Amino acid sequence: MAAATSFTAFRDGEVFTYKVGFAIFPRAGEITISAHDRKLDGAAVMSVTTDTRSRGIVRGLYAFDNKAEVLIDKASGRMLHVKESGADPKRATDTEITFNYQTRIAQYTDRVRTGRTAEISIPNGDPMDLISALVQTRDWHLKPGEKRDVVVQFGRDFYPLSIKAEAYEDVRTPLGTYKTLVLVPRMEKDPKGLFKKGGEIKVWISQDASSLPVKMQLKLNFGTATLLLSGYKSTAPTDGKAAGSK
């Protein structure tokens, strides 16, 4: 695994809004990802918050609300803390995980399913949450056929993934049409979780100065969720075509 490097997936003040389509429902939900610089015990950290809500007809059938916050040390790129809470018709969610890189132990706490609370060994490498791992690819500048390895945290599990650049594609979004690079994370050895069940994740990175993740897709055995960038805000000047768009 690559050595720890500074965290550059998000810029301070960036806000991404995605329209979520699922199966036959083109407006099934909305996801907003916000990034803000913070100080934690004197250190510079990035707070990345992801808000997910079902919308429209789907909300009438399945009211889903979820919020996750990840704190990442900007100098090392290491996750420090993850907190997730939410509710749906089946079960509430209230979890958090705190990382100790000196002991290589993470404390996972589940306040709903308390039996899942446990101390977890941190694998080699520095894990990232899935959203940050996907967005971080915007700064890799891969070419089709190239790949990089990451360790991704899913709840209290860690997955070693290889993210491979597949091909260039044009993608139409509510903000316009972009030339993009398609990247696909795969669990190449001993697949588990959604990868064992035939699931697939993809991200499309715009090939302009902004390098925006304009599309993401999660394929499961019961349907495919597609995220299209419908809004983008940034406090920093950029030459990207979507800067400041709504």
GISUL-V44643 format. One record per backbone hydrogen bond with DSSP energy under -1.0 kcal/mol. CO is the residue of the C=O (numbers start at 1). NH is the residue of the N-H. If there is no record, write none. Layout:
co | nh
CO | NH
CO | NH
This chain:
co | nh
11 | 14
14 | 35
15 | 233
16 | 33
17 | 230
17 | 231
18 | 31
19 | 228
20 | 28
20 | 29
21 | 226
22 | 25
25 | 22
28 | 55
29 | 20
30 | 53
31 | 18
32 | 51
33 | 16
34 | 49
35 | 13
36 | 47
38 | 45
40 | 43
43 | 40
44 | 74
45 | 38
46 | 72
47 | 36
48 | 70
49 | 34
50 | 68
51 | 32
52 | 66
53 | 30
55 | 59
56 | 60
57 | 61
58 | 62
64 | 54
65 | 87
66 | 52
67 | 85
68 | 50
69 | 83
70 | 48
71 | 80
71 | 81
72 | 46
73 | 77
74 | 7
78 | 73
80 | 99
81 | 71
82 | 97
83 | 69
84 | 95
85 | 67
86 | 93
87 | 65
93 | 86
94 | 111
95 | 84
96 | 109
97 | 82
98 | 107
100 | 104
100 | 105
104 | 122
105 | 100
106 | 120
107 | 98
108 | 118
109 | 96
112 | 114
113 | 116
114 | 117
118 | 108
120 | 106
128 | 153
129 | 133
130 | 134
131 | 135
132 | 136
135 | 138
136 | 139
137 | 140
143 | 146
146 | 165
148 | 163
150 | 161
151 | 128
152 | 159
154 | 157
157 | 154
159 | 152
161 | 150
162 | 186
163 | 148
164 | 184
165 | 145
167 | 182
169 | 180
171 | 178
173 | 176
176 | 173
178 | 171
179 | 207
180 | 169
181 | 205
182 | 166
183 | 203
184 | 164
186 | 162
192 | 195
193 | 197
194 | 199
200 | 219
202 | 217
203 | 183
204 | 214
204 | 215
205 | 181
212 | 206
212 | 214
214 | 229
215 | 204
216 | 227
217 | 202
218 | 225
219 | 200
220 | 223
223 | 220
224 | 23
225 | 218
226 | 21
227 | 216
228 | 19
231 | 17
233 | 15
240 | 243
242 | 245
245 | 232
